[in-house]
Amino acid sequence: MHRSLLRRMEGILASKVKTICEEKVVPVIENMGYEVVEVEYAKKSDGMNLTFYIDKEDGVQIEDCEKVSKEIDGLLEDLNPTDDTPYILSVSSPGLDRPLKTNRDFQRNTGKEIEITLFAKIDGKKKFEGVLKDFNDGEIIIEKDGKTLNITRDKIAHIVPIIKF
């Protein structure tokens, strides 16, 4: 089979798996008191992996991941979202330095320092750091050295919190 056709078919299956999981599995996890940050179905070095990234207000511990994994394992077996394609189920914390994607992420990080990487340069720069002041569906507003910068979301490639220890 031609490689590009195989990749396209894998992409279609991944999209189908994510959709099924978002509709049927995510509500179960949310009813347990967790936020599902992302559902990922992707090929890794050890084969296909179905990963649920979870979060909660006071952080995620290994016991939380185990609890969620046990809760959804049987449901996933019944749903068979991969049409019998073998996969490894993972439940994980997205980590402190995970990219900000959802409005909930932005809300949680308002008032904190973030780093924004752009697709293309603005004023000769692709990276900006500053305190996240506000956001909406169209733009992110940061402040650095008393100056406010509004950046439209469609220009942003990546946003991460700045972690200081």
C-alpha positions in Angstrom: 0.0 0.0 0.0 1.3 3.5 -0.8 2.7 5.3 2.2 0.6 8.4 1.8 -2.6 6.4 1.6 -1.6 4.4 4.7 -1.0 7.6 6.6 -4.3 9.1 5.5 -6.1 5.9 6.6 -4.3 6.0 10.0 -5.4 9.7 10.3 -9.0 8.8 9.6 -8.9 5.9 12.2 -7.3 8.2 14.8 -10.0 10.8 14.2 -12.7 8.2 14.6 -11.1 6.8 17.8 -10.8 10.3 19.3 -14.4 11.1 18.5 -15.8 7.9 20.0 -13.7 8.5 23.2 -14.6 12.1 23.5 -18.3 11.3 23.2 -18.4 8.1 25.3 -15.4 7.9 27.6 -14.6 11.6 28.5 -18.0 12.1 30.3 -17.3 9.1 32.5 -13.9 10.6 33.4 -15.4 14.0 34.0 -18.1 12.4 36.3 -15.2 11.1 38.4 -14.1 14.7 39.0 -11.3 15.1 36.5 -10.9 17.4 33.5 -9.8 15.7 30.3 -7.3 18.0 28.7 -6.7 15.9 25.6 -7.4 12.5 24.1 -4.6 11.2 21.8 -4.5 8.2 19.6 -1.1 8.0 18.0 1.6 5.6 16.9 4.6 5.5 19.3 7.7 3.4 19.4 5.8 0.6 21.2 2.8 0.6 18.9 -0.5 2.4 18.9 -1.3 4.3 22.1 -4.6 5.7 23.3 -3.8 8.3 25.9 -6.2 10.3 28.1 -4.5 13.4 29.7 -6.3 14.3 32.9 -6.1 17.1 35.4 -7.8 18.3 38.5 -7.6 21.3 40.8 -5.0 20.0 43.2 -2.9 18.1 40.6 -2.9 14.5 39.4 -1.1 11.7 41.2 -0.3 8.2 39.9 -3.2 6.9 42.0 -5.6 9.1 40.0 -4.2 7.7 36.7 -4.6 4.2 37.9 -8.2 4.8 39.1 -9.3 6.4 35.8 -7.6 3.6 33.8 -9.4 0.9 35.8 -12.7 2.7 35.4 -12.5 3.1 31.6 -10.8 -0.1 30.6 -13.9 -2.2 30.5 -15.9 0.5 28.7 -13.2 0.8 26.0 -13.2 -2.9 25.6 -17.0 -2.8 25.0 -16.8 0.2 22.7 -13.9 -1.2 20.7 -13.1 2.2 19.2 -10.1 0.8 17.3 -12.0 -2.0 15.6 -9.8 -4.7 17.2 -6.5 -2.9 16.4 -4.3 -3.5 19.4 -3.3 -0.4 21.5 -1.8 0.5 24.8 -4.1 2.5 27.1 -2.4 5.3 29.1 -3.9 7.8 31.5 -1.5 10.6 32.3 -1.1 14.0 33.8 -0.4 16.6 31.1 2.5 18.0 33.1 3.3 21.4 34.5 4.7 22.7 31.2 1.9 21.5 29.0 0.8 23.8 26.2 -2.1 26.0 26.9 -5.0 25.0 24.6 -8.4 25.4 26.2 -10.0 28.4 27.7 -9.8 26.6 31.0 -6.0 26.4 30.6 -5.9 30.2 29.9 -8.2 30.9 32.9 -6.0 28.8 35.2 -2.9 30.7 34.0 -4.2 34.3 34.0 -1.8 36.4 36.0 1.1 34.0 35.4 4.0 34.2 33.0 3.7 32.5 29.7 5.8 32.0 26.5 4.2 32.4 23.1 5.7 31.1 19.9 4.4 32.4 16.6 4.1 30.8 13.2 5.7 34.0 11.7 7.6 36.9 13.1 6.0 40.1 14.4 8.4 43.0 14.7 11.2 40.6 14.0 10.4 38.2 16.8 8.8 34.8 16.9 8.8 34.4 20.7 7.2 36.6 23.3 7.1 36.3 27.1 4.9 38.1 29.5 2.1 37.9 32.1 -1.2 36.5 30.7 -3.6 39.4 31.3 -6.6 38.3 29.4 -7.9 36.2 26.5 -10.9 35.6 24.3 -11.6 33.4 21.3 -9.8 35.8 19.0 -6.7 36.9 20.9 -4.3 36.5 23.8 -3.3 39.6 25.8 0.1 39.7 27.6 2.0 42.3 29.5 5.7 42.7 29.7 7.6 45.7 31.3 4.4 47.7 31.5 3.6 47.2 27.8 0.5 45.3 26.6 0.6 43.1 23.6 -2.5 41.6 21.9 -1.7 38.6 19.7 -4.4 37.0 17.6 -4.8 33.3 18.2 -4.4 32.3 14.5 -0.8 33.6 14.6 0.1 31.5 17.7 1.8 28.2 17.2 2.5 27.3 20.8 1.8 28.7 24.3 3.4 27.3 27.4 3.6 28.5 31.0 7.0 29.6 32.3 7.9 27.3 35.1 10.3 28.7 37.7 11.7 26.6 40.5 
